[in-house]
């Protein structure tokens, strides 16, 4: 499972709010909702968030292994 929990921490550290992502950077509300619910997003969106936040992929998302698969 992919979780976007690190994103919210990184945003707080960088002083960028969800409102700023929406109003200043053109990230739409439905994408923010997808991130809050840990749903799939496109790789170019991850790239865009990394650019906006000046961070690495690991600062936005984390992989948590699904133990039922193994």
C-alpha positions as CSV (number, residue, x, y, z in Angstrom):
1,X,0.0,0.0,0.0
2,X,1.2,3.5,-0.7
3,X,0.5,6.2,1.9
4,X,0.9,9.9,1.5
5,X,1.4,10.5,5.2
6,X,4.9,11.9,4.6
7,X,3.4,14.6,2.3
8,X,1.5,16.3,5.1
9,X,4.6,16.4,7.3
10,X,6.7,17.8,4.5
11,X,4.1,20.4,3.7
12,X,4.0,21.5,7.3
13,X,7.8,21.7,7.5
14,X,7.9,23.8,4.2
15,X,5.0,26.0,5.3
16,X,2.8,25.1,2.4
17,X,-0.9,24.5,3.1
18,X,-3.5,22.5,1.1
19,X,-5.1,25.9,0.3
20,X,-1.8,27.1,-1.1
21,X,-1.5,24.0,-3.3
22,X,-5.0,24.7,-4.6
23,X,-4.8,28.5,-5.1
24,X,-1.2,29.1,-5.9
25,X,0.0,25.9,-7.6
26,X,-3.2,24.7,-9.4
27,X,-3.5,21.4,-7.6
28,X,-7.2,20.7,-7.8
29,X,-9.4,19.7,-4.9
30,X,-10.2,16.2,-6.2
31,X,-6.4,15.4,-6.3
32,X,-6.0,16.7,-2.7
33,X,-8.9,14.4,-1.7
34,X,-7.2,11.4,-3.5
35,X,-4.0,12.2,-1.5
36,X,-5.9,12.4,1.8
37,X,-7.5,9.0,1.1
38,X,-4.3,7.4,-0.1
39,X,-5.7,6.7,-3.6
40,X,-3.8,6.3,-6.8
41,X,-2.3,9.4,-8.4
42,X,-0.2,9.8,-11.5
43,X,3.6,9.8,-11.5
44,X,3.7,13.2,-13.1
45,X,1.7,14.5,-10.1
46,X,4.3,13.1,-7.7
47,X,7.0,14.9,-9.8
48,X,5.0,18.1,-9.7
49,X,4.6,17.9,-5.9
50,X,8.3,17.2,-5.5
51,X,9.0,20.4,-7.6
52,X,6.6,22.5,-5.6
53,X,7.9,21.3,-2.2
54,X,11.5,21.1,-3.4
55,X,11.8,17.6,-1.9
56,X,12.4,13.9,-2.8
57,X,9.7,11.3,-3.5
58,X,10.3,9.7,-0.1
59,X,9.2,13.0,1.4
60,X,5.8,12.6,-0.2
61,X,4.9,9.0,-0.2
62,X,5.8,5.7,1.6
63,X,5.3,2.1,0.6
64,X,3.9,-0.1,3.4
65,X,4.1,-3.8,2.5
66,X,0.8,-5.7,2.3
67,X,1.4,-8.8,4.4
68,X,-1.6,-10.7,2.9
69,X,0.2,-10.9,-0.5
70,X,3.2,-12.9,0.8
